Amino acid sequence: MLKAGIYARYSDDKQSDTSIEDQVRCCQELAQRHGLTVLDEHIFSDRAITGTELGIHKLEGYHAAFKAWDAGEFDVLFVDEVSRLSRDGVEQALLVRRLENNHRKILVTHNEGIDTRDADWQLRFGLHGLFAQQESRKIRARVGRGMIGQLERGYMIATPPFGYDLKRTMDSDGRSLGTSWVINEEEAKVVREVFAMREQGRSMHQIAAHLNTHGIPIVRKQRTPEGGFWRPSRVRNMLGNTIYRGVFVWHGSTTYQARANKKGIAVQPVHYPRPELRLVSDETWHRCNTNTHSRTGYGGGKHFLAGLVTCGCCSGTLVLTAPSKSRRSLLCAGCTTSAQVRSEPGERLTGTVAITGMTLLLEHALRAFLTPSFLEAFRASLRLRLTGDHRDELQACKQRLNQLSASGKRLLRMIANASEDDPALEQEYAQLKEKISKTEARLATLEAGGAAIDAKAAEAQLGADPATLLKELFTGAVAPERLRAVLARLLPSIVFEGKQGRYRSYFRIQFAPGTALAMASGTDELGSDVLTQRFELSYKPSRHSGEGLWTVSQVE
């Protein structure tokens, strides 16, 4: 005698839970008409889970039903309609093959009259499957259209992130018009503290440990009775959320863009300003979302030089040798490994640079850059901007935007063609998008003739003496992560070009005068120009004492 089972599902959490009861009732009535009885343990269901490819792996009831079906616990499966099983074309095709390869299994639908014992069941199943797929596309389009409409009307969508609460707006009849986010002042203090710690060079792990130690709860639903806890990745996601600088980005997710690119769908992120939700300044947000604190972007390293120096040969990051009785040094692990494996030492930078000499080099470079002659060029451009003459900046901004856009297209192709997810590429692309967004905003301001800058900040910077920054930097009184953050801002690029002989090393260093003036005056940066200079670091060993003589000189 045939045994029967039932599967029911609804996909939206806004639907009533009684939908499952209604589907089960109809299927039970159909089973009775066929002379079959359904046991309670053979009724399976899934609630508020989509039937598309994004939700297939989450359908526990669906997979349990087919596992029991394959085990022979029942022979006939009743469903309300094909769309309740799946709206994904691939999953539907696999189901057809499963039924064709095992004629003892029977599928019967309530609304569509499909019975796999009929000769033409594949045709009717396929047609209803196509209708289900098309309906899913329509639903997706309608949902997307409704979300955009709410954003255009000034409302928000989705669950608010940490730092905000949800507020519903009702009409006079009590019907919902939309939802808004409002700042939660207690959580906002935590957000600002996180950005401040990151700006000071604290790593993601240190920030997460600080939040967990102080018992700061997370937003997401708790998975255990003890609740969740902060992870470095969650801190990083918080720092990368544009809403904290007052901008909501529609289709701004790197994962979404990569998925759309694989399908050949052109996606253009749309920025919706929400100034009332701003918690940090643009400058702070951008500083916290670059790789200037470490080579991974997570921040870290117990030494202030960790992640600051790059290799002029392979563009890798120089690493520190392990602490020992001898002096610690910097070296390019990539070049060293390649030279050992490929036996091509002449093509690689395998030399090392002592930490002592590197510290002296950076201190000397900063003093050289912070002389009046180096800073005068930037001050002159600052005065020109105060008078409104910004033609050179406009041209430079256009060129930079073209370069960034080209780099973004290349990265997106690399992400789309990758055989598996590459977090490093996705991180680089996300950071590049923010640079493009910032440059586009600046270009729009310049083209609109609104290049006026904060006159008070400009006057403060024109009168500031950035040499005061050097007084405590290398005295040992500054924490390593703080020193690293300051150096990363002042010297955005430190490139090791190689060695001449055993005791001469060459470096190419960039200096950001706008950053130096902003830090010295306590104001926001007003320019992104950089100055570049080459330096020679030399060492003369001493025969009579353990300490030799280090010297630094500029190279024309």
Secondary structure, DSSP 8 states (H G I E B T S, - for coil): ---EEEEEEE--TTS-THHHHHHHHHHHHHHHHTT--EEEEEEEEEES--SSTTTGGG-HHHHHHHHHHHTTS-SEEEES-HHHH-S-HHHHHHHHHHHHH-TT-EEEESSS--BTTSTTHHHHHHHHHHHHHHHHHHHHHHHHHHHHHHHHTT-B-S---TTEEEEEEE-TTS-EEEEEEEE-HHHHHHHHHHHHHHHTT--HHHHHHHHHHTT---SS--SSTT-----HHHHHHHHH-GGGGTEEEET--HHHHHHHHHTT-----EEEE-GGG--S-HHHHHHTTSTTS-SSSS---SSTTTTTEEETTT--B-EE----SS--EEE-HHHHHHHHHH--GGGS----EEHHHHHHHHHHHHHHHTSHHHHHHHHHHHHHHHHT--HHHHHHHHHHHHHHHHHHHHHHHHHHH-SS--HHHHHHHHHHHHHHHHHHHHHHHHHTT-----HHHHHHHHT--GGGGGTTTTSS-S-HHHHHHHHHHH-SEEEEEEESSSSEEEEEEEE-HHHHHHHHHTS-------EEEEEEEEEE--SSSS--EEEEEEE-
